[in-house]
Structure formats: structure tokens, C-alpha cells
Amino acid sequence: MDQGIDRIGAMLPLLPAKSARLCRLLLLAGDRLRLELATRLKPHRLNHSEFITLMMLYGRPDGSSTPGELCEFATQGAANMTRIANALLARGLITRRSGTHDRRRVVIRITAAGRRLLTRVLPPLFPRLDAAFAGFSRHERDELGRLLCKLAINLDQLDAIPDA
């Protein structure tokens, strides 16, 4: 990777090589994390989007949210969130109902079956999650978290930069 970036940098001197290396490392790490999660979720017939949706509901005080909120937090479009909700609904892991005060508002709620599934899925992930960060001190983990949040904010602001 480094040699390839160095060769490209020699041909294109304006290449921000350090930033390119960091992006490549983040992409490699992200791909590996996605593969790890997909492998662990497959026996439970869950994909990443379904898992994230269930986790968001599981973490809410009342176990519910709206499709719009779920789209925002899961970074999914409305059509894909409908597909995710339909799949989870078919398995009895969520319910989908009209709001009590506003019938136009849809409320999605995790069911007892959805909670039970997560209590089976999550604990085996914990040792592997810790292993992924083995060798990192608490300070390094905190710093990595801080830096990744800073990167996420910068990435959110990219749309404001005009294309060259």
C-alpha cells in the first residue's frame, strides 16, 4: 500500500499521501469489521442494517422509534428502511403501528422476541470486540474515538465543498 501511494505521489506531487494512507487504512479496517460482523450475524439470519436497526430500538428507553429517525441513524434511505422493517416484522422482531396521537406517524417498536435475539447475539461478540482493540491502552481507545468523531464531522461537511 505504501509503495503504491508513494508511486502515485511521484506522478501526482499534489497527492496528500498521509491522508490517502489514513483513508486506505480506515477502509481496510472498516471492511474487516463489516466482514467480522456479517460472519457473526449470519447464523442469526440478520444483516448489518437489520442488526443496527434492532440495536437502535433496543437502546431506546421505550424500545421505539419512527422510520425517519431510524433512517437517519442507520444511514438508510426510506425505501431501504421499509425493506428492513418488513424483514424484521416478518420475523416478529418488531411491530409497526400508527402513532396514538397522530395516525399519520408510524412507530416501530422492538418486540420481546427482538430483545431475546439480541441477548443471544451480543454476548459472543464482546470478546471479539475486545480482541479487535487488544494492545490499545484506555487512553489510545479514547483518543481514537475522539479522532474518529472529528473525522465524521469533517466528512459530514464535505458536501459544502464545491467539486473542482
VORO-876852 format. One record per residue: residue number from 1; residue in one letter; z negated, y, x negated of N, C-alpha, C, O in turn. Coordinates in Angstrom, 1 decimal. Layout:
N
    nr   rest       nz       ny       nx      caz      cay      cax       cz       cy       cx       oz       oy       ox
   NUM      A        Z        Y        X        Z        Y        X        Z        Y        X        Z        Y        X
...
***
This chain:
164
    nr   rest       nz       ny       nx      caz      cay      cax       cz       cy       cx       oz       oy       ox
     1      M      0.0     -1.2     -0.8      0.0      0.0      0.0      0.0      1.3     -0.9      0.8      2.2     -0.7
     2      D     -0.9      1.3     -1.8     -1.0      2.5     -2.7      0.3      2.7     -3.5      0.7      3.9     -3.6
     3      Q      0.9      1.6     -4.0      2.1      1.8     -4.7      3.2      2.3     -3.9      4.0      3.2     -4.3
     4      G      3.3      1.8     -2.6      4.3      2.3     -1.7      4.2      3.7     -1.4      5.2      4.5     -1.3
     5      I      3.0      4.1     -1.1      2.7      5.5     -0.8      3.0      6.4     -2.0      3.6      7.5     -1.9
     6      D      2.7      5.9     -3.2      3.0      6.7     -4.4      4.5      6.8     -4.6      5.0      7.9     -5.0
     7      R      5.3      5.8     -4.4      6.7      5.9     -4.5      7.3      6.9     -3.5      8.2      7.7     -3.8
     8      I      6.8      6.8     -2.3      7.3      7.7     -1.2      6.9      9.2     -1.6      7.7     10.1     -1.5
     9      G      5.7      9.3     -2.2      5.2     10.6     -2.6      6.1     11.2     -3.7      6.3     12.4     -3.8
    10      A      6.6     10.3     -4.6      7.5     10.7     -5.7      8.8     11.3     -5.1      9.5     12.2     -5.6
    11      M      9.3     10.6     -4.0     10.5     11.1     -3.4     10.3     12.3     -2.5     11.2     13.1     -2.3
    12      L      9.2     12.4     -1.9      8.8     13.5     -1.0      7.5     14.1     -1.4      6.5     13.8     -1.0
    13      P      7.6     15.1     -2.4      6.5     15.7     -3.0      5.5     16.3     -2.0      4.3     16.5     -2.4
    14      L      5.9     16.7     -0.8      5.0     17.3      0.1      4.2     16.3      0.9      3.3     16.7      1.7
    15      L      4.4     15.0      0.7      3.6     14.0      1.4      2.2     14.1      1.1      1.8     14.2     -0.1
    16      P      1.3     14.2      2.1     -0.1     14.3      1.9     -0.6     12.8      1.7     -1.1     12.2      2.6
    17      A     -0.5     12.4      0.4     -0.7     11.0      0.1     -2.1     10.5      0.5     -2.3      9.4      1.0
    18      K     -3.2     11.3      0.2     -4.5     10.9      0.6     -4.7     10.7      2.1     -5.3      9.7      2.6
    19      S     -4.1     11.6      2.9     -4.2     11.5      4.3     -3.4     10.3      4.8     -3.8      9.6      5.7
    20      A     -2.2     10.0      4.2     -1.4      8.9      4.5     -2.1      7.6      4.2     -2.1      6.6      5.0
    21      R     -2.8      7.5      3.1     -3.6      6.3      2.8     -4.7      6.1      3.8     -5.0      5.0      4.3
    22      L     -5.4      7.2      4.2     -6.5      7.1      5.2     -6.0      6.6      6.5     -6.6      5.7      7.2
    23      C     -4.8      7.1      6.9     -4.2      6.7      8.2     -3.9      5.2      8.1     -4.1      4.5      9.1
    24      R     -3.3      4.8      7.0     -2.9      3.4      6.9     -4.1      2.5      7.0     -4.1      1.5      7.6
    25      L     -5.2      2.9      6.3     -6.4      2.1      6.3     -7.0      2.0      7.7     -7.5      1.0      8.1
    26      L     -7.0      3.2      8.4     -7.5      3.2      9.7     -6.7      2.3     10.6     -7.3      1.6     11.5
    27      L     -5.4      2.3     10.5     -4.5      1.5     11.3     -4.8      0.0     11.0     -4.9     -0.8     11.9
    28      L     -4.9     -0.3      9.7     -5.2     -1.7      9.4     -6.5     -2.2      9.9     -6.6     -3.3     10.5
    29      A     -7.5     -1.4      9.8     -8.9     -1.7     10.3     -8.8     -1.8     11.8     -9.4     -2.8     12.4
    30      G     -8.2     -0.9     12.5     -8.1     -0.9     13.9     -7.4     -2.1     14.4     -7.8     -2.8     15.4
    31      D     -6.3     -2.5     13.8     -5.5     -3.7     14.2     -6.4     -4.9     14.0     -6.4     -5.8     14.9
    32      R     -7.2     -5.0     12.9     -8.0     -6.2     12.7     -9.2     -6.2     13.7     -9.5     -7.3     14.2
    33      L     -9.7     -5.1     14.0    -10.8     -5.0     15.1    -10.2     -5.5     16.4    -10.9     -6.2     17.2
    34      R     -9.0     -5.0     16.8     -8.4     -5.4     18.0     -8.2     -6.9     18.1     -8.4     -7.5     19.1
    35      L     -7.7     -7.4     17.0     -7.4     -8.9     16.9     -8.7     -9.6     17.1     -8.8    -10.6     17.8
    36      E     -9.8     -9.2     16.4    -11.1     -9.9     16.5    -11.6     -9.9     17.9    -12.0    -10.9     18.4
    37      L    -11.5     -8.7     18.6    -12.0     -8.6     19.9    -11.1     -9.5     20.9    -11.7    -10.2     21.7
    38      A     -9.8     -9.4     20.7     -8.9    -10.2     21.6     -9.2    -11.7     21.4     -9.2    -12.4     22.4
    39      T     -9.5    -12.1     20.2     -9.8    -13.5     20.0    -11.1    -13.9     20.7    -11.2    -15.0     21.3
    40      R    -12.1    -13.1     20.7    -13.4    -13.4     21.3    -13.3    -13.3     22.8    -14.1    -13.9     23.5
    41      L    -12.4    -12.4     23.3    -12.3    -12.2     24.8    -11.5    -13.3     25.5    -11.6    -13.6     26.6
    42      K    -10.5    -13.8     24.7     -9.5    -14.8     25.3    -10.2    -15.9     26.1     -9.7    -16.2     27.2
    43      P    -11.2    -16.6     25.5    -11.8    -17.7     26.3    -12.4    -17.3     27.6    -12.6    -18.1     28.5
    44      H    -12.7    -16.0     27.7    -13.3    -15.5     29.0    -12.2    -14.9     29.9    -12.5    -14.3     31.0
    45      R    -10.9    -15.1     29.5     -9.8    -14.6     30.3     -9.9    -13.1     30.5     -9.6    -12.6     31.6
    46      L    -10.3    -12.4     29.5    -10.3    -10.9     29.5     -9.4    -10.3     28.4     -9.3    -10.9     27.4
    47      N     -8.8     -9.2     28.7     -8.1     -8.5     27.7     -8.9     -7.2     27.3     -9.9     -7.0     28.0
    48      H     -8.5     -6.5     26.3     -9.2     -5.4     25.9     -9.4     -4.3     27.0    -10.6     -3.8     27.1
    49      S     -8.4     -4.0     27.7     -8.5     -3.0     28.8     -9.5     -3.4     29.9    -10.3     -2.6     30.3
    50      E     -9.4     -4.6     30.3    -10.4     -5.2     31.3    -11.8     -5.1     30.8    -12.7     -4.7     31.5
    51      F    -12.0     -5.5     29.5    -13.3     -5.5     28.9    -13.9     -4.1     28.8    -15.0     -3.9     29.2
    52      I    -13.1     -3.2     28.4    -13.5     -1.8     28.3    -13.9     -1.2     29.6    -14.9     -0.5     29.8
    53      T    -13.1     -1.5     30.6    -13.4     -1.1     32.0    -14.7     -1.7     32.5    -15.5     -1.0     33.0
    54      L    -14.9     -3.0     32.3    -16.2     -3.6     32.7    -17.4     -3.0     31.9    -18.4     -2.7     32.5
    55      M    -17.2     -2.7     30.6    -18.2     -2.2     29.8    -18.6     -0.8     30.3    -19.8     -0.4     30.3
    56      M    -17.6      0.0     30.7    -17.9      1.4     31.2    -18.7      1.3     32.5    -19.7      2.1     32.6
    57      L    -18.3      0.4     33.3    -19.1      0.2     34.6    -20.5     -0.3     34.3    -21.4      0.2     34.9
    58      Y    -20.6     -1.3     33.4    -21.9     -1.9     33.1    -22.8     -0.8     32.5    -24.0     -0.9     32.7
    59      G    -22.3      0.1     31.8    -23.1      1.2     31.2    -23.5      2.3     32.1    -24.3      3.2     31.7
    60      R    -22.9      2.4     33.2    -23.2      3.5     34.2    -24.5      3.1     34.9    -24.7      2.0     35.2
    61      P    -25.3      4.1     35.2    -26.6      3.9     35.9    -26.5      3.1     37.2    -27.3      2.2     37.4
    62      D    -25.5      3.4     38.0    -25.3      2.7     39.2    -24.2      1.7     39.2    -23.9      1.1     40.2
    63      G    -23.6      1.5     38.0    -22.5      0.5     37.8    -21.2      0.8     38.5    -20.4      0.0     38.7
    64      S    -21.0      2.1     38.8    -19.8      2.5     39.5    -19.1      3.7     38.8    -19.7      4.4     38.0
    65      S    -17.9      3.9     39.1    -17.1      5.0     38.7    -15.8      5.1     39.6    -15.6      4.3     40.4
    66      T    -15.1      6.2     39.3    -13.8      6.4     40.0    -12.7      5.9     39.1    -12.8      5.9     37.9
    67      P    -11.5      5.6     39.7    -10.4      5.2     38.9    -10.0      6.4     37.9     -9.6      6.1     36.8
    68      G    -10.1      7.6     38.3     -9.8      8.7     37.5    -10.7      8.8     36.2    -10.2      9.0     35.1
    69      E    -12.0      8.6     36.4    -12.9      8.6     35.3    -12.6      7.4     34.4    -12.7      7.6     33.2
    70      L    -12.3      6.3     35.0    -12.1      5.1     34.2    -10.8      5.3     33.3    -10.7      4.9     32.2
    71      C     -9.8      5.9     34.0     -8.5      6.2     33.2     -8.8      7.0     32.0     -8.3      6.8     30.9
    72      E     -9.6      8.1     32.2     -9.9      9.0     31.1    -10.7      8.3     30.0    -10.3      8.5     28.8
    73      F    -11.7      7.5     30.3    -12.5      6.9     29.3    -11.8      5.7     28.6    -12.1      5.4     27.5
    74      A    -11.0      5.0     29.4    -10.3      3.9     28.9     -8.9      4.2     28.3     -8.2      3.3     27.8
    75      T     -8.6      5.5     28.3     -7.3      6.0     27.9     -6.1      5.2     28.5     -5.3      4.7     27.7
    76      Q     -6.2      5.0     29.8     -5.2      4.3     30.5     -4.5      5.2     31.6     -5.2      6.1     32.0
    77      G     -3.3      4.9     31.9     -2.7      5.7     33.0     -3.1      5.1     34.3     -3.7      4.0     34.4
    78      A     -2.8      5.8     35.4     -3.2      5.4     36.7     -2.6      4.1     37.1     -3.3      3.2     37.7
    79      A     -1.3      3.9     36.8     -0.7      2.6     37.2     -1.4      1.4     36.5     -1.6      0.4     37.0
    80      N     -1.6      1.6     35.2     -2.3      0.5     34.4     -3.7      0.3     34.9     -4.2     -0.8     34.9
    81      M     -4.4      1.4     35.2     -5.8      1.2     35.7     -5.8      0.4     37.1     -6.7     -0.3     37.3
    82      T     -4.8      0.7     37.9     -4.6     -0.1     39.1     -4.4     -1.6     38.8     -5.1     -2.4     39.5
    83      R     -3.6     -1.9     37.8     -3.4     -3.3     37.5     -4.7     -3.9     36.9     -5.0     -5.0     37.3
    84      I     -5.4     -3.1     36.1     -6.7     -3.6     35.5     -7.7     -3.9     36.7     -8.3     -5.0     36.7
    85      A     -7.8     -2.9     37.6     -8.7     -3.1     38.7     -8.3     -4.3     39.6     -9.2     -5.0     40.0
    86      N     -7.0     -4.4     39.8     -6.6     -5.6     40.7     -7.0     -6.9     40.0     -7.4     -7.8     40.7
    87      A     -6.8     -7.0     38.7     -7.1     -8.2     38.0     -8.6     -8.5     38.0     -9.0     -9.6     38.3
    88      L     -9.4     -7.5     37.8    -10.9     -7.7     37.9    -11.4     -7.9     39.3    -12.3     -8.7     39.5
    89      L    -10.7     -7.3     40.3    -11.1     -7.5     41.7    -10.8     -9.0     42.1    -11.5     -9.6     42.8
    90      A     -9.6     -9.5     41.6     -9.2    -10.8     42.0    -10.2    -11.9     41.4    -10.4    -12.9     42.0
    91      R    -10.8    -11.5     40.3    -11.8    -12.4     39.7    -13.2    -12.2     40.3    -14.2    -12.9     39.9
    92      G    -13.4    -11.2     41.2    -14.7    -11.0     41.7    -15.6    -10.2     40.8    -16.9    -10.3     40.9
    93      L    -15.1     -9.6     39.7    -15.9     -8.9     38.7    -16.2     -7.5     39.1    -17.1     -6.8     38.5
    94      I    -15.4     -6.9     40.0    -15.6     -5.5     40.5    -15.4     -5.5     42.0    -14.8     -6.5     42.6
    95      T    -15.8     -4.4     42.7    -15.4     -4.1     44.0    -14.7     -2.8     44.0    -15.0     -2.0     43.1
    96      R    -13.9     -2.6     45.0    -13.2     -1.3     45.1    -13.3     -0.8     46.6    -12.8     -1.5     47.5
    97      R    -14.0      0.3     46.8    -14.2      0.8     48.2    -14.0      2.3     48.2    -14.0      3.0     47.2
    98      S    -13.8      2.7     49.5    -13.7      4.2     49.7    -15.1      4.8     49.6    -16.1      4.1     49.8
    99      G    -15.2      6.0     49.1    -16.4      6.7     49.0    -17.1      6.9     50.3    -16.5      7.0     51.3
   100      T    -18.4      7.0     50.3    -19.2      7.2     51.5    -19.0      8.6     52.1    -19.0      8.7     53.3
   101      H    -19.0      9.6     51.3    -18.9     11.0     51.7    -17.5     11.5     51.8    -17.2     12.4     52.6
   102      D    -16.6     10.9     51.1    -15.2     11.2     51.1    -14.3     10.0     51.1    -14.3      9.3     50.1
   103      R    -13.7      9.7     52.2    -13.0      8.4     52.4    -11.8      8.3     51.4    -11.2      7.3     51.2
   104      R    -11.3      9.5     51.0    -10.1      9.5     50.1    -10.5      9.1     48.6     -9.7      8.7     47.9
   105      R    -11.8      9.2     48.3    -12.3      8.9     47.0    -12.5      7.4     46.9    -13.2      6.8     47.7
   106      V    -12.0      6.8     45.9    -12.2      5.3     45.6    -13.3      5.2     44.6    -13.3      5.8     43.6
   107      V    -14.2      4.2     44.9    -15.3      3.9     44.0    -15.2      2.5     43.5    -15.0      1.6     44.4
   108      I    -15.2      2.3     42.2    -15.1      0.9     41.7    -16.5      0.6     41.1    -17.1      1.4     40.4
   109      R    -17.0     -0.6     41.5    -18.4     -1.0     41.1    -18.3     -2.4     40.5    -17.7     -3.3     41.0
   110      I    -19.1     -2.6     39.4    -19.2     -3.9     38.8    -20.1     -4.8     39.7    -21.0     -4.3     40.3
   111      T    -19.7     -6.0     39.8    -20.5     -6.9     40.7    -21.5     -7.7     39.8    -21.5     -7.6     38.6
   112      A    -22.3     -8.5     40.5    -23.3     -9.3     39.8    -22.5    -10.3     38.9    -22.9    -10.6     37.8
   113      A    -21.4    -10.8     39.4    -20.6    -11.7     38.5    -20.0    -11.0     37.3    -20.0    -11.6     36.2
   114      G    -19.6     -9.8     37.4    -19.2     -9.0     36.3    -20.3     -8.8     35.3    -20.0     -8.9     34.1
   115      R    -21.5     -8.5     35.8    -22.6     -8.4     34.9    -23.0     -9.7     34.1    -23.2     -9.7     32.9
   116      R    -22.9    -10.8     34.9    -23.2    -12.1     34.3    -22.2    -12.4     33.2    -22.5    -12.9     32.2
   117      L    -20.9    -12.1     33.5    -19.9    -12.4     32.5    -20.1    -11.6     31.2    -20.0    -12.2     30.1
   118      L    -20.5    -10.3     31.3    -20.8     -9.5     30.1    -22.0    -10.0     29.4    -22.0    -10.0     28.1
   119      T    -23.0    -10.5     30.1    -24.2    -11.1     29.4    -23.8    -12.4     28.6    -24.6    -12.8     27.7
   120      R    -22.7    -13.0     29.0    -22.3    -14.2     28.2    -21.3    -13.8     27.1    -21.4    -14.3     26.0
   121      V    -20.5    -12.8     27.3    -19.5    -12.3     26.3    -20.2    -11.6     25.2    -19.8    -11.8     24.0
   122      L    -21.1    -10.7     25.5    -21.6     -9.7     24.5    -22.4    -10.4     23.4    -22.1    -10.1     22.2
   123      P    -23.5    -11.1     23.6    -24.3    -11.6     22.5    -23.6    -12.3     21.4    -24.0    -12.1     20.2
   124      P    -22.6    -13.2     21.6    -21.9    -13.7     20.5    -21.1    -12.7     19.6    -20.8    -13.0     18.5
   125      L    -20.8    -11.6     20.2    -20.1    -10.5     19.4    -21.0     -9.8     18.4    -20.6     -9.3     17.4
   126      F    -22.3     -9.8     18.7    -23.3     -9.0     17.9    -23.3     -9.4     16.4    -23.2     -8.5     15.6
   127      P    -23.4    -10.7     16.1    -23.4    -11.0     14.7    -22.1    -10.6     14.0    -22.1    -10.2     12.8
   128      R    -21.0    -10.8     14.7    -19.7    -10.5     14.1    -19.6     -9.0     13.9    -19.0     -8.5     12.9
   129      L    -20.1     -8.2     14.8    -20.1     -6.8     14.7    -20.9     -6.3     13.5    -20.4     -5.5     12.7
   130      D    -22.1     -6.9     13.4    -22.9     -6.6     12.2    -22.2     -7.0     10.9    -22.2     -6.3      9.9
   131      A    -21.5     -8.1     10.9    -20.8     -8.6      9.7    -19.7     -7.7      9.3    -19.3     -7.5      8.1
   132      A    -19.0     -7.1     10.3    -17.9     -6.1     10.0    -18.4     -4.9      9.2    -17.6     -4.3      8.5
   133      F    -19.7     -4.6      9.4    -20.2     -3.4      8.6    -21.2     -3.9      7.6    -22.0     -3.0      7.1
   134      A    -21.2     -5.1      7.2    -22.1     -5.6      6.1    -21.8     -4.8      4.8    -20.7     -4.4      4.5
   135      G    -22.9     -4.5      4.1    -22.7     -3.7      2.9    -22.7     -2.2      3.1    -22.8     -1.4      2.2
   136      F    -22.7     -1.8      4.4    -22.8     -0.3      4.7    -24.3      0.0      4.9    -25.0     -0.7      5.7
   137      S    -24.8      1.0      4.2    -26.1      1.5      4.5    -26.2      2.2      5.8    -25.2      2.5      6.4
   138      R    -27.4      2.4      6.3    -27.5      3.1      7.6    -26.9      4.5      7.5    -26.2      4.9      8.4
   139      H    -27.1      5.1      6.3    -26.5      6.5      6.1    -25.0      6.4      6.1    -24.4      7.3      6.7
   140      E    -24.4      5.4      5.5    -23.0      5.2      5.5    -22.4      5.0      6.9    -21.4      5.5      7.3
   141      R    -23.1      4.2      7.7    -22.7      4.0      9.1    -22.8      5.3      9.9    -21.8      5.6     10.6
   142      D    -23.8      6.0      9.7    -24.0      7.3     10.4    -22.9      8.3     10.0    -22.3      8.9     10.8
   143      E    -22.6      8.3      8.7    -21.6      9.2      8.1    -20.2      8.8      8.6    -19.4      9.7      9.0
   144      L    -19.9      7.5      8.6    -18.6      7.0      9.1    -18.5      7.4     10.6    -17.4      7.9     11.0
   145      G    -19.5      7.2     11.4    -19.5      7.6     12.8    -19.2      9.1     13.0    -18.4      9.5     13.8
   146      R    -19.9      9.9     12.2    -19.7     11.4     12.2    -18.2     11.7     11.9    -17.6     12.6     12.5
   147      L    -17.7     11.1     10.8    -16.4     11.4     10.3    -15.3     11.0     11.3    -14.3     11.7     11.5
   148      L    -15.5      9.8     11.9    -14.6      9.3     12.9    -14.5     10.2     14.2    -13.5     10.4     14.7
   149      C    -15.7     10.7     14.6    -15.8     11.7     15.7    -15.0     12.9     15.3    -14.3     13.5     16.2
   150      K    -15.2     13.4     14.1    -14.4     14.6     13.7    -12.9     14.3     13.7    -12.2     15.2     14.1
   151      L    -12.5     13.2     13.2    -11.1     12.8     13.3    -10.6     12.7     14.7     -9.5     13.2     15.0
   152      A    -11.4     12.1     15.6    -11.0     12.0     17.0    -10.7     13.4     17.6     -9.8     13.6     18.4
   153      I    -11.6     14.4     17.3    -11.4     15.7     17.8    -10.1     16.3     17.2     -9.4     16.9     18.0
   154      N     -9.9     16.1     16.0     -8.6     16.7     15.4     -7.4     16.0     16.0     -6.4     16.7     16.3
   155      L     -7.5     14.7     16.3     -6.4     14.0     16.9     -6.1     14.6     18.3     -5.0     14.7     18.7
   156      D     -7.2     14.9     19.0     -7.0     15.4     20.4     -6.4     16.8     20.4     -5.7     17.2     21.4
   157      Q     -6.5     17.5     19.3     -5.9     18.8     19.2     -4.5     18.8     18.6     -3.8     19.9     18.5
   158      L     -3.9     17.7     18.3     -2.6     17.6     17.7     -1.5     18.1     18.7     -0.5     18.7     18.2
   159      D     -1.7     17.9     20.0     -0.7     18.3     20.9     -0.5     19.8     20.9      0.6     20.3     21.3
   160      A     -1.5     20.6     20.4     -1.3     22.1     20.4     -0.5     22.5     19.2     -0.1     23.7     19.1
   161      I     -0.2     21.6     18.2      0.6     21.9     17.1      2.1     21.7     17.4      2.4     20.6     17.7
   162      P      2.9     22.7     17.3      4.3     22.5     17.6      5.0     21.6     16.6      4.6     21.6     15.4
   163      D      6.0     20.8     17.1      6.7     19.9     16.2      7.6     20.8     15.3      8.1     21.8     15.7
   164      A      7.8     20.3     14.0      8.6     21.0     13.1     10.1     20.8     13.3     10.9     21.3     12.6
***
